[in-house]
Amino acid sequence: MQRLVCHVDMDAFFVSVEELFNPALKGKPVVVGGKRDQRGVVAAASYAARKFGVHSAMPLRTASRLCPQAIFVEGQPSRYREYSKKVFKVLTRFSPQVEMASIDEAYLDLTGTGRLHGPPLKTAHALHEAIGAETNLRCSLGLAGSRLVAKVASDQAKPNGVLYILPGREARFLAPLQIRTIPGVGKKTEAQLHQIGIRKVGDLAALDEHFLAERFGRWGLALAGKAQGQDAGGWFDSEIGTNEDPKSISHENTFNEDTADQDRLETVLLKLSEMVAKRLREHQLYARTIQLKLRDEDFVTITRAESLDHATQLDREIAGAVVKLFRQAWDGKKPIRLLGVHAGSLEHSEGQMSLLEEPNTARLREVFRSVDHIRNKFGDASISLAKTLDSGIRERVHENPFGLPGRGRNADDLKK
């Protein structure tokens, strides 16, 4: 049976959702992610803003210089969660194997669904129309025999299009595209390939596998497969819908102005610890190693880590460890630019605890699960520790918001 994969990519998702709540934004240059004078990055830009060179992951201040007339919106992650769930529910009507790659894109395995939905293009158009009808949002769809080609196809179909790559035509489709088009090829790899005259996917496909292996190791073999349209290496070599736990969980904050205010710095660490702990509970994981990341005004970055005597997913235990690390690492004078909290050595249980500690810890876990539920429904700022209310830290739009899956256990939560 011929494999059929569909990649769904919502068009300018954050901007499009904002336009639903404020139609006056339609057709205008809009930037979602924060204020124009903040140090954050662009989460999404409308097509009108993109004409000026604005794109996601660009510093907000750079976006403001390129497009001074743009409207800057901080964003509403709770809204994006709501609409992502609506999209997910539509997807599950077309296939039982759905994987949310992020808040605004997903893979579906449509293999063997022809009797139910019809030929590939008919299925794709039906899915495209269903998403539009139930969300009032636009999306682009790519269909192919592999995840990789389906993803590239959806990008080529933008905006609001459908593109089906026929079986056996994958390499021909990819050949004229720039090498950066291949998912996983970043600036560094692109520069290395340019040095040996490789600029298009077809150039890469013409190279001998042994040469690529000698030059790039295992990644070289993966590149050879990708150039032919195969799901080779990393993200693309697993089955759609496979639940994989994250290897680590972290959150960080860059201050708009460098600060040496210890109370403010420690308040931010408490808030970041809350956010990390919530993610751990969502994935039903416990962290045994807590790490601090600190970057000062001179861009000197320091990391410090501590291994706990038992794994945890509780806010106060993570915060206690990271604040202690901070007090040991910081001289109390140097202004700080960035702080981060990282949880590693993740496990599925907290390990052995004393009989006296366990009842209290179990009650705390239940309390925090209730708190998590409220935050998922009403937003991250709806409930918080009193000390962190004025932290100035909010859920980042460019991160996968709470309550949504990447490739973890909580993918099942979207079905509820």
Secondary structure, 3 states (H helix, E strand, C coil): CCCCEEEEEECCHHHHHHHHHCHHHCCCCEEECCCCCCCCECCEECHHHHCCCCCCCCEHHHHHHHCCCCEEECCCHHHHHHHHHHHHHHHCCCCCCEEEEECCEEEEECCCCHHHHCCHHHHHHHHHHHHHHHHCCCEEEEEECCHHHHHHHHHHCCCCCEEECCCCCHHHHHCCCEHHHCCCCCHHHHHHHHHCCCCEHHHHHCCCHHHHHHHHCHHHHHHHHHHCCCCCCHHHHCCCCCCCCCCCEEEEEEEEEEECCHHHHHHHHHHHHHHHHHHHHHCCCEEEEEEEEEEECCCCEEEEEEEEEEEECCHHHHHHHHHHHHHHHCCCCCCEEEEEEEEEEEECCCCCCCCCHHHHHHHHHHHHHHHHHHHHHHCHHHCCCHHHCCCCCCCCCCCCCCCCCCCCHHHHHHHC
